[in-house]
């Protein structure tokens, strides 16, 4: 069983969006997939409430039960677990990071998001685990995405995944109906980005599982 944790101490960066789409992509390949919603807002669980498809399984749990639930998931043959964590909760993030085979740090290419990333990076260093930043809501035009990626690497020592989610209506629209973008528009650009994320994640889980967080100078994202 493999575990992927989406961790960011700032809210509104797209953790749930990425978690839902990644879990749906794994489930579509026949993998026994479980999405654990560790956020008190339970946005992923609410998405599941509106979903007609049985997979992926989504369960809202208290962070204190994470270890036990993971043990149970492994015992019943779960292939992949996606952890959707809460913002502003160091204890939850720490537990998720310790349990993860792969850690993804979602970030939007904005000054506020980049400044807030330092808290997440310091937390990951506490557990001694590496991670990949993954850009979300990247504008279709301009160089904002690449500039953000360069800042993340140079200021925080965090490797940036070479896949990203664009700023697309499909990602938000599908949340209302309990679907994923690749189900609503299977031939759309959002679907292509989901496929790329799935393939990249799968490769990381069965190859190099994480990139080390390098020590760098004090972060500056002004």
C-alpha positions as CSV (number, residue, x, y, z in Angstrom):
1,X,0.0,0.0,0.0
2,X,1.2,3.5,-0.9
3,X,0.3,6.7,0.8
4,X,0.3,10.2,-0.7
5,X,-0.1,13.2,1.5
6,X,-1.1,16.7,0.3
7,X,0.2,19.2,2.9
8,X,0.2,23.0,3.0
9,X,-0.2,25.1,6.1
10,X,-2.0,27.8,4.0
11,X,-5.6,27.3,3.1
12,X,-7.0,27.8,-0.4
13,X,-4.1,26.4,-2.3
14,X,-6.0,23.4,-3.8
15,X,-5.2,20.5,-1.6
16,X,-8.7,19.0,-1.9
17,X,-9.0,19.6,-5.6
18,X,-5.7,17.8,-6.2
19,X,-6.6,15.0,-3.7
20,X,-10.0,14.4,-5.3
21,X,-8.7,14.3,-8.9
22,X,-5.7,12.2,-8.0
23,X,-7.8,9.7,-6.1
24,X,-10.4,9.5,-8.9
25,X,-7.6,8.9,-11.4
26,X,-6.2,6.0,-9.4
27,X,-9.6,4.5,-8.9
28,X,-10.3,4.6,-12.6
29,X,-7.3,2.3,-13.3
30,X,-8.8,-0.3,-11.0
31,X,-6.7,0.5,-7.9
32,X,-8.4,0.0,-4.5
33,X,-8.3,3.7,-3.6
34,X,-9.0,5.5,-0.3
35,X,-9.2,9.2,0.2
36,X,-8.9,10.2,3.8
37,X,-10.3,13.6,4.7
38,X,-8.4,15.0,7.7
39,X,-9.7,18.5,7.4
40,X,-12.5,19.5,9.8
41,X,-14.2,21.3,6.9
42,X,-14.6,17.8,5.3
43,X,-14.8,19.2,1.8
44,X,-13.7,16.0,0.2
45,X,-16.2,14.0,2.2
46,X,-18.9,16.5,1.1
47,X,-17.9,16.0,-2.5
48,X,-18.3,12.3,-2.0
49,X,-21.8,12.8,-0.6
50,X,-22.8,14.3,-4.0
51,X,-21.1,11.6,-6.0
52,X,-23.0,8.8,-7.7
53,X,-20.0,6.6,-8.4
54,X,-18.9,4.2,-5.6
55,X,-15.2,4.9,-6.1
56,X,-13.0,6.3,-4.8
57,X,-13.9,5.6,-1.2
58,X,-13.8,8.8,0.9
59,X,-13.7,8.8,4.7
60,X,-13.6,11.7,7.0
61,X,-11.5,10.9,10.1
62,X,-10.0,12.6,13.1
63,X,-6.2,13.0,12.7
64,X,-5.7,11.0,15.9
65,X,-7.1,7.9,14.2
66,X,-4.8,8.1,11.1
67,X,-2.4,5.4,12.1
68,X,-5.2,3.0,13.0
69,X,-7.2,3.7,9.9
70,X,-4.1,3.2,7.7
71,X,-3.5,-0.2,9.4
72,X,-7.0,-1.2,8.7
73,X,-6.8,0.0,5.1
74,X,-3.7,-2.1,4.5
75,X,-5.3,-5.2,6.0
76,X,-8.2,-5.1,3.6
77,X,-5.9,-4.7,0.5
78,X,-6.1,-1.0,-0.2
79,X,-3.6,-0.1,-3.0
80,X,-3.4,3.7,-2.6
81,X,-4.3,6.1,0.1
82,X,-4.6,9.9,-0.5
83,X,-4.4,12.1,2.6
84,X,-6.2,15.5,2.3
85,X,-4.9,17.5,5.3
86,X,-6.1,20.6,7.1
87,X,-4.4,24.0,6.8
88,X,-3.1,25.7,9.9
89,X,-2.7,22.4,11.7
90,X,0.9,21.4,12.4
91,X,0.0,18.2,14.3
92,X,-2.2,16.9,11.5
93,X,0.4,17.7,8.9
94,X,3.2,16.1,10.9
95,X,1.2,12.8,11.3
96,X,0.4,12.8,7.6
97,X,4.0,13.5,6.6
98,X,5.3,10.6,8.8
99,X,2.8,8.2,7.2
100,X,3.4,9.2,3.6
101,X,5.5,7.6,0.9
102,X,5.1,10.7,-1.2
103,X,4.4,14.3,0.0
104,X,2.9,16.9,-2.3
105,X,2.8,20.6,-1.3
106,X,0.2,22.4,-3.4
107,X,0.9,26.1,-4.1
108,X,-0.7,28.7,-6.2
109,X,1.6,31.1,-8.0
110,X,0.8,34.2,-5.9
111,X,3.0,36.2,-3.5
112,X,0.9,35.3,-0.5
113,X,1.1,31.6,-1.2
114,X,4.8,31.7,-1.8
115,X,5.4,33.6,1.4
116,X,3.3,31.1,3.4
117,X,5.2,28.1,2.0
118,X,8.1,28.6,4.4
119,X,5.9,27.3,7.3
120,X,5.2,24.1,5.4
121,X,8.9,23.6,4.5
122,X,10.0,24.0,8.0
123,X,7.5,21.5,9.2
124,X,8.7,18.9,6.6
125,X,12.3,19.4,7.9
126,X,11.1,18.5,11.4
127,X,10.1,15.1,10.2
128,X,13.1,14.7,8.0
129,X,11.1,14.0,4.9
130,X,11.3,15.5,1.4
131,X,8.5,16.6,-0.8
132,X,7.6,18.0,-4.2
133,X,5.8,21.3,-4.6
134,X,3.0,21.2,-7.1
135,X,1.6,24.3,-8.7
136,X,-2.2,24.8,-8.9
137,X,-4.4,27.4,-10.6
138,X,-1.6,28.4,-12.9
139,X,-2.7,31.2,-15.4
140,X,-3.0,30.1,-19.0
141,X,-0.8,33.0,-20.2
142,X,2.3,34.7,-18.9
143,X,5.3,33.4,-17.0
144,X,3.8,33.4,-13.5
145,X,4.0,29.6,-13.2
146,X,7.6,29.4,-14.1
147,X,8.6,32.3,-11.9
148,X,6.8,30.7,-9.0
149,X,8.6,27.4,-9.6
150,X,11.9,29.2,-9.7
151,X,11.2,30.9,-6.4
152,X,10.1,27.7,-4.7
153,X,13.3,26.0,-5.7
154,X,15.7,28.8,-5.0
155,X,14.1,30.2,-1.8
156,X,12.8,27.0,-0.2
157,X,15.0,24.2,-1.6
158,X,11.9,22.3,-2.7
159,X,11.8,20.5,-6.0
160,X,8.8,21.4,-8.1
161,X,6.8,18.7,-9.9
162,X,7.0,19.0,-13.7
163,X,3.2,18.7,-13.9
164,X,0.7,21.4,-12.8
165,X,-3.0,22.3,-12.8
166,X,-4.1,25.3,-14.8
167,X,-6.7,27.9,-13.7
168,X,-9.6,26.0,-15.3
169,X,-13.3,26.2,-14.6
170,X,-13.6,22.4,-15.0
171,X,-11.8,21.9,-11.7
172,X,-14.3,23.9,-9.7
173,X,-17.4,23.1,-11.7
174,X,-17.2,19.4,-11.1
175,X,-17.0,19.8,-7.3
176,X,-20.7,20.6,-7.2
177,X,-21.8,17.4,-8.8
178,X,-19.4,15.0,-7.1
179,X,-17.4,14.4,-10.2
180,X,-13.9,15.0,-11.4
181,X,-12.8,17.1,-14.4
182,X,-11.7,14.1,-16.4
183,X,-15.2,12.6,-16.0
184,X,-17.0,15.8,-17.0
185,X,-14.7,16.7,-19.9
186,X,-12.7,13.5,-20.7
187,X,-11.0,15.1,-23.7
188,X,-10.4,18.5,-22.1
189,X,-7.2,20.2,-21.0
190,X,-8.1,19.7,-17.4
191,X,-8.4,15.9,-18.0
192,X,-5.0,15.9,-19.7
193,X,-3.5,17.6,-16.6
194,X,-5.0,15.1,-14.3
195,X,-3.6,12.2,-16.4
196,X,-0.2,13.8,-16.3
197,X,-0.4,14.2,-12.5
198,X,-1.5,10.6,-12.1
199,X,1.3,9.2,-14.3
200,X,3.9,11.4,-12.6
201,X,2.7,10.4,-9.1
202,X,2.6,6.7,-10.0
203,X,6.2,7.0,-11.3
204,X,7.3,8.6,-8.1
205,X,5.7,6.0,-5.9
206,X,7.4,3.2,-7.8
207,X,10.7,4.9,-8.2
208,X,12.2,7.8,-6.3
209,X,9.6,8.6,-3.7
210,X,10.7,12.1,-2.6
211,X,13.1,14.9,-3.3
212,X,15.0,16.1,-0.3
213,X,14.3,19.5,1.1
214,X,17.6,21.3,0.7
215,X,18.9,23.8,3.2
216,X,18.9,27.3,1.7
217,X,19.2,30.9,2.6
218,X,16.2,32.4,4.5
219,X,13.2,32.4,2.2
220,X,12.4,35.6,0.4
221,X,9.2,35.7,-1.7
222,X,8.6,39.4,-1.7
